[in-house]
Amino acid sequence: MTATADVRDRVSIETAISAGVAELDRLDTVSINVGIASFARTIDIDEQASRDVLDVNLTGAWLTAKTAIPQIQAGGNGGSGPRPRN
C-alpha cells in the first residue's frame, strides 16, 4: 500500500497513515522518503526557500515518524519500552 501526503501538514500525514491502517489493519513499518533541495548559492536563497527545505526535509520527516510510531506500537511492533539497567 502506498499513500501520498504533504509532510508539511500533520493532518495530511495522519490521514494517510489512518488510511493505511484502515486498509491493512495495522502498520508494521513506515518509509519516510522525503526531500527537496535548492541548488542556488546560499547567499541567493531567500528565507522562504530555506524554510521550505527545513519544513520538508526535517520537520516533515519528524512529523511522519511521530505520527507513525504510535500506530506501529499499537500493532505490537517497534518502539522502545523500558530498558533493563545493567
C-alpha positions as CSV (number, residue, x, y, z in Angstrom):
1,M,0.0,0.0,0.0
2,T,1.3,3.5,-0.8
3,A,0.0,6.8,0.3
4,T,0.8,10.4,-0.6
5,A,0.8,13.2,1.9
6,D,2.1,16.7,2.3
7,V,4.7,16.1,5.0
8,R,4.5,19.8,6.0
9,D,0.9,19.2,7.1
10,R,0.3,17.0,10.2
11,V,-3.3,16.3,9.3
12,S,-2.3,15.1,5.8
13,I,0.1,12.7,7.4
14,E,-2.5,11.5,9.9
15,T,-5.0,10.9,7.1
16,A,-2.5,8.9,5.0
17,I,-1.5,6.7,8.0
18,S,-5.1,6.2,9.1
19,A,-6.0,5.1,5.5
20,G,-3.2,2.5,5.6
21,V,-4.2,1.2,9.0
22,A,-7.9,1.0,7.9
23,E,-6.9,-0.9,4.7
24,L,-4.3,-3.3,6.3
25,D,-5.5,-3.5,9.9
26,R,-2.1,-2.3,11.3
27,L,1.1,-0.5,10.5
28,D,4.3,-2.5,10.7
29,T,6.7,0.0,9.1
30,V,6.9,3.4,7.5
31,S,9.3,4.6,4.8
32,I,9.9,8.3,5.1
33,N,11.1,9.2,1.6
34,V,11.0,13.0,1.5
35,G,13.4,15.7,0.4
36,I,13.8,18.9,-1.5
37,A,16.8,20.9,-2.3
38,S,17.9,24.3,-3.6
39,F,20.8,24.4,-5.9
40,A,21.3,28.2,-5.6
41,R,24.2,29.7,-3.8
42,T,23.5,30.1,-0.1
43,I,23.7,33.9,-0.4
44,D,21.0,33.8,-3.1
45,I,18.5,31.6,-1.3
46,D,15.6,33.6,0.3
47,E,14.2,32.9,3.7
48,Q,11.0,31.2,2.4
49,A,13.0,28.8,0.2
50,S,15.2,27.9,3.3
51,R,12.0,27.4,5.4
52,D,10.6,25.1,2.7
53,V,13.7,22.9,2.7
54,L,13.6,22.6,6.5
55,D,9.8,22.1,6.6
56,V,10.0,19.1,4.2
57,N,13.4,17.6,5.0
58,L,13.5,17.9,8.8
59,T,10.1,18.7,10.2
60,G,8.2,16.6,7.6
61,A,10.3,13.5,8.3
62,W,9.9,14.1,12.1
63,L,6.1,14.5,11.9
64,T,5.8,11.4,9.8
65,A,7.8,9.3,12.3
66,K,6.0,10.9,15.3
67,T,2.6,10.1,13.7
68,A,3.6,6.5,12.6
69,I,5.3,5.3,15.8
70,P,2.1,5.0,18.0
71,Q,0.4,3.0,15.2
72,I,3.4,0.7,14.9
73,Q,3.4,0.2,18.6
74,A,-0.3,-0.4,18.7
75,G,0.2,-3.3,16.3
76,G,2.6,-4.9,18.8
77,N,5.8,-3.9,16.9
78,G,8.6,-1.5,17.3
79,G,9.2,1.3,19.8
80,S,11.3,1.4,22.8
81,G,9.9,0.3,26.0
82,P,11.6,0.2,29.4
83,R,15.2,-0.9,29.0
84,P,16.9,-3.1,31.6
85,R,19.5,-1.4,33.7
86,N,22.9,-3.1,34.0
